[in-house]
């Protein structure tokens, strides 16, 4: 049975996905609307729209990692090592013995 803390962590990926969708929709609508107004402020609007697209990609990435069960950097390193092992690629770092330290 899951504890309350596990249930809270497992459900957060939906919030990240919702944030990503909202930012992407807002970015697309801002991009399609174009710019009407003072031309000196057009770079500010372009920066704002680009920031929405980048934020959307970042939120989607976090949602994917949360949904995949990757919570810490060590989890991500373990996934990378497993992929390298399955592809038959040797490890990037040599295995150190704890006796040598």
C-alpha positions in Angstrom: 0.0 0.0 0.0 1.3 3.5 -0.8 2.0 6.0 1.8 0.6 9.6 1.6 4.0 10.9 0.6 4.3 8.5 -2.3 0.8 9.3 -3.6 1.7 13.1 -3.5 4.9 12.6 -5.5 3.4 10.2 -8.0 0.6 12.6 -8.9 2.8 15.7 -9.5 3.6 14.8 -13.1 0.0 15.8 -14.1 0.6 19.3 -12.8 3.8 19.6 -14.8 2.0 18.3 -17.9 -0.8 20.8 -17.4 1.7 23.6 -17.0 3.4 22.6 -20.2 0.2 22.5 -22.1 -0.9 25.9 -20.8 2.4 27.5 -21.6 2.4 26.0 -25.1 -1.1 27.2 -25.8 -0.4 30.7 -24.5 2.8 30.8 -26.6 1.0 29.7 -29.8 -1.9 32.2 -29.3 0.6 35.0 -28.7 2.6 34.0 -31.7 -0.5 33.9 -34.0 -1.9 37.1 -32.6 1.3 38.9 -33.8 2.2 42.3 -32.5 0.0 45.4 -32.6 1.4 48.5 -31.0 4.6 50.4 -30.6 7.3 48.8 -32.8 10.0 49.5 -30.2 8.5 47.0 -27.8 8.4 44.2 -30.4 11.6 42.6 -29.2 10.1 42.3 -25.7 7.1 40.5 -27.0 9.3 38.2 -29.1 11.4 37.4 -26.0 8.2 36.7 -24.0 6.8 34.3 -26.6 10.2 32.5 -26.9 10.3 32.2 -23.1 6.8 30.6 -23.2 8.0 27.9 -25.7 11.2 27.2 -23.7 9.2 27.0 -20.4 6.8 24.7 -22.1 9.6 22.3 -23.1 11.1 22.4 -19.6 7.7 21.7 -18.0 7.1 18.8 -20.4 10.6 17.4 -19.6 9.9 17.5 -15.9 6.5 15.8 -16.4 8.2 13.0 -18.4 10.8 12.5 -15.7 8.3 12.5 -12.9 6.0 10.0 -14.8 9.0 7.8 -15.5 9.8 7.6 -11.8 13.1 9.5 -12.0 13.2 11.6 -8.9 17.0 12.2 -8.3 20.1 12.6 -10.4 21.3 9.2 -9.3 18.1 7.7 -10.9 18.9 9.4 -14.1 22.6 8.2 -14.0 21.4 4.7 -13.4 19.0 4.8 -16.4 21.9 6.1 -18.6 24.2 3.3 -17.4 21.5 0.7 -18.1 21.0 2.1 -21.7 24.8 2.0 -22.3 25.0 -1.6 -21.0 22.1 -2.8 -23.2 23.7 -1.2 -26.2 27.0 -2.9 -25.5 28.9 0.4 -25.0 31.6 0.3 -22.4 31.3 2.4 -19.2 32.6 6.0 -19.5 34.1 6.0 -16.0 36.4 3.2 -14.8 35.1 1.2 -11.9 37.1 2.1 -8.8 37.7 -0.3 -5.9 36.9 1.1 -2.5 40.1 -0.6 -1.2 42.2 1.7 -3.3 41.0 4.9 -1.6 
